């Protein structure tokens, strides 16, 4: 995005110059879906796209925020002395939640801020625009107010903001990828321990990593996410009657097959089968990528999508149509990414065939759904950071 233009917009909204500029990326998860709240592995990478936040200090204890992505909503303001979730606050509950969690964590804010947010992540696409807003807010506030928190602590606090303030029971993957990402690498994260390793994403010139957006907004995702989490917890409770585990992903696929009969609810059994299978596929995929076996990596992406479709039931008509079109037109691998019910898929495509692939997939998808997809070439970027600061000028 054009920072000069964003600074002009800040000046227009708040009648003063911005003193701080921060950025936090969105993320795409290559494989390992719905494993992050089940103690499993995920394999996300931070994107070059994300959310920018420009800010200036106020003399009162009000926070005034505006988003260029929701210009019709205008400026939203809230007092630092009265921070509770307010549905009327719209998107601004995400930054408000970060303020609230920091205050609960002992941080004191002597004054408010003016903040302009601007994102180049499509809203509702499943590329973690909410986590990006939370992390850019957290990094910005650390710089402005000078409190000491590590990047990992800001990641954890941002997750609490989404869980406790905004009522979305997400795991830690989205915030972790946005906060800890590294250019040209994906993160193999053990969500049970938060141990992680950076893995180079090296596809060579032969292959291209592509995101395809269904342009179907994920209206069902929030409610279904919490529903799937409850189903996983039910499966875990039944399994705990016969095996001493704290999370589903402590089981191997073979161990699950041995004990799955104790899960009383059929749907809960299916949900657990996906989670444990995708956890194993994630480790296999990292091994394949590291050894340069892109064909196997792609096959594991395909298997992950089928599992999300058949056992976890979160893909939906539009994602299935888009991924099927990718398979039909020669993708090395393709799967939904994110919470599902619309949003995006991630694909590996032969570079030489990229333009023809996009055209053919778009035509087949539009014939099936009446909607046109949008394609994004993936740039894997660094995690949340300050870009400009009055403290260092």
N, C-alpha and C positions, 0 to 999 in steps of 0.2 A: 504494500500500500504506500501511497505518497505521503510521507511524514509532513512535508511542507503544507500540503493541503489539509491534513488533520490539524496542524497547529493553527491554521487560519480558521478552521471550523471551531476549534476551542476558543479562540479569541472572539469569534462571533457570538458564541453561546454565553461566555462568562465575562466578556469585556476586560480580559487580561490575558497575559501570555502564560502558556504552560511552563512549569519549572521542572517537571519530571516526565519521562517517557519510559514505559515498561512494555514488555512483550512476553506472551506465553503461547506456545504452539497448541494446535489440536493434535490428535493422534489417530493413527490407523492401527488396528490390531491385526497382525498377520495371521495368527492362529492362537487358539486357547480362549474359547468364548464361554462365558458364564462359569468359568473355573475360578475366577478371582475371589468370589465370596464362599468358595468351597475348599479353600486351602491348597489350590493348585497352581500350576504354572501358566503364565501368559507370555505373549511375545509381541509386544507393541513397539511402534517407533513414533517419535515426534515428527510432525510435519513442518514444512517451511511456512505453511499457512497457520494463522492463529488469531489472537486478540491483542490489540494495542490498547494501552491505557495512558492517557495524558492527564496530568494533574497540577493543581496549584493549591496552596494552603489558604484556609479561611481563618477568620478571627473568631467566629462563633463555633458552636458545637453541632452545626448542621453539615450533612453530606449531601451534595447536589450532584447527581449523575445524569448523563445523557448518552444514548447510543446512536451512532449514525446508521446502525442497522434497523433501528426502530424509531426513526425520526418522527413519525406520526404520534408517538407516545409523548414526546417532548421531554423536558427536564423532570426528573423524579427526585424528591428530597426526603430525607429521613433524619431524625435526631439521634445522636449517639446515646442519649439518655433513655431511649425508649425503643430498643431493638428487639422486636418480635416479628415473626413471619406475617406478612400482610399480602394476601392474594392480589390486592389492588396495586401492589408495587411492581407487578409484572416481572420482567427479567431482572430488575434491580435487587430481587431477593438473593441473587447469587453474590454480589459484592457485599450486601448487607449481612449475609450469613458469615462472611469472613471477618468482618468487623466484630460481630457478635461472638464468634468462637475465640478470637484473640482477646477480647475483653474477659471472657470466661477463663481464659488461660493466664490472666493476670496483667495483660497489657493495658496501659492507661493512655487514652487519647486526649491531649490537651486542647485540641482544636479539630475542626472538620476539614473537609476537602471539597474542591470541585474536580470532577473526573469525567473525561470524555472517553468512551469505549468505542472501538471500531474493529470489526472482525472481518476476515476474508475466508471464514469457514461457513459454508452454507448452513443456515439454521435448520434443525431437524434432520440433518443428514447422517447423524450417528458418528460424527468425527470429533465428538467431545468438546463442543463449543462451551458447555457449562463448566467443565473442568478448566478449560482455558481461561474463562472469566475469573474463576476462583483463584487460579495460580497467579494470573497477572495482577490481581488485586493484592494477594498476599505478598508478592515480591515488591510491589509498589509501596505498600504500607511499611514493610521492614525498612525500606530506604528512607521514606519520609520521616518516620517517627523514631528510627534509630534503635529499635529493640533487637535483641539477639535471638535469632532462631536459625537453625540449620535449614538447608533446602529440604531435607527429608521431613523435618518438623513442619514446615509449611505445607508439604504434600499431605501429611497426615491430618493437619488442621483443616485443609481444604476438603478432604474427604468427610470429616466430621461435620463441616458446614453443610455439605450436600445431604448427609444422613440425618442429622439432628435438626438443622434449621429448615431445610427444604423438603425433608420427608421422603427422600429418594434413597433406598437402601442399597446403594451401589457399593461394589468392592473398591479397592484402592488403585486398580490399574489405570484408569483415565488420568487421575491426578498425578500418579507416579510417572507416567510417560510424559505428561506435560511439564512436570518439574525437573525430571532427571534425564531427559532425552539427550542424545548425542548425535551430531551430524553423521550421516552415512552408516549408522548402526541401529540395530533393534536391541531391545532390552529383554533378556530372558529373566523374568522376575518370578521368584518363589513367593507367592502372596502370603504364605503361612509364616515365613521368617523375614521377608523383605530383603533377603539376599538376592543379588542380581549380578548378571554379567552382561557386558556389551558385546554384541556379535555383529561383525561387519556384514552388511547386506551387499554382497558382491554378485551381481547377476551378469556382469560382463556386458559387452556390446550386443550380445545375441538376444537378451531378454530385457523387457521393460516391465516395471511395476506400475500398475494402473489402478486408479480408483474410478469406479463407475457409480454415479448417483441415480437411483431410480426416480428421483424427484417426487417420490411419494413420502409425504411427511409422516413421522412416526407417532401418530396420535395415540396408539394403543400401548406404546412401549413402556411408559411409566407404570401403568397399572399392571400390565402383564409381567414386567420385571419383578415387582414385589410378589406377584402370584407365583412365579417360577421359584423365587427364593424360598417361599413358604413350602412349596412342593419338595424342594431339595432338603429342607430342614426336616420334613416328615420322613423322607427316605433315610436320612441320617439317623433319626431317632429309632427307627425300626432296626437298622443295621447295628446300632450300638447295643442291642439286646444280645448280639452274638459275637461281635468283634469290638475290641477296646480301641476305638478311633475317636478323634475329635473333629474330623472333617472328612468329607467324601473322598477327596483326592489322596488320602492316605492309602486307599485300596488300589491295587493293580486291577487291570481288566480281568485277569484270571481269578483273583480273589473275589471280585464282585460277582462273577458268574457262579462261584461256589455258594454265595450267600444271598443272592438277590431274591430268592424265594421268600425271605422273611419280610420283605417290603409289602405291606398289605394293600396299598393303593397302586393300581396299574399305572396310572399317570406318573406317580412319584417314582416308580421303578424305571420308567422310560427316561425321566429327567436325570436320574442318577446315572443311568447307562451312558447318556450323552456326556455328562460332566467327566466321568472317569475315563471314558474313551478319548475325549478331546484333550485331557491332561496328558495321556500317553502319546497322542498324535503330536502334541506340541514339542515334546522332547525329541521325538523321531524327526520332526520337521527341522528343528535346529541342527540336529546331527547331519541331516541331508544337505542343508544349506551350507554348513561349515565345510563339508567335503565336496561341495560343488555339484551335488546331484540334484539339479533343478527339476528334473522330471519327477523324481520321488517327492520332492517338496510340493510340487504342483498336485500330485495325486493325493497327498495328505490334506491339502486345502479342499479338494473336491470331496473327500470323505468327511471332512468337518462340516461342509455345507449339508450333505445328505443327512448327517446326524442331527444337525440343527433343524432341518426340515421334518424328519421322520420321528425322532425321539423327543426333541425339545420344543417343536412346534412354534417357532418364533420367526420363520422366514416370511411367509405370506405370499400372495399372488405375484406382486411386483418383483420382489427379490428373486423368487424362483424363476420367473420369466427372464430376468436379466442374466442370471447365472446360467440358465439353460442355453440362452443365446450364445453366451461366451463359450460354453462347452461345444456347442454345435459348430462354432466357427473357429475352433482350433486353439483355444486358450490352453496353455500348459497347466494352469490351475485357476480356480475361481471359487470364491465363497462369499457369503454375506459377512459383514463385519459390524460390530456394535451390537446394540440391543435387538435389532431386527424390526419386523413389521414396517418395512420401508427403510429409507436411508440408503446406505452404500454397500457395494461389494468391492472386494479387492481381487485383482487378477494379475497373473503373469502371462505376458504375451510375447511372441517372437517379434523382435523389433522390426525386422524386414516387412512384416505383415501388419504393422500397427495401424496404419491409416485405413486399409481395407477392412481390417478387423472392426475398428470403431464404426465404420459405415454399415457393415453387415449386421453387427450386433444391434445398432440403433434401429435399423429397419425392422429386424425381427421383433425387437422389444416393443416398438411402436405398434406393430401389427397386432401383437398380443394384448397390449394394455391401453392403447390410445394415447400413451404418454411418450415423450422423448427423454432419453437419458442424457446426462452430462458426464463427460470424461475429464479426469484430472491426472496429469503425469505427476507421480509422487516425487517430491523433494524431501528427503529425510533431514530434519534440522536439529538444532540444539534446543535445550530446555529453557524454561522461564528465566528471564534476565532483565536487568535494567539496560536501557539504551542511552538515556540521557538523565543527568541528575544535577540539580542546583547544588547538592552537597559537594560535588567534585569540580564545579566550575569556578 
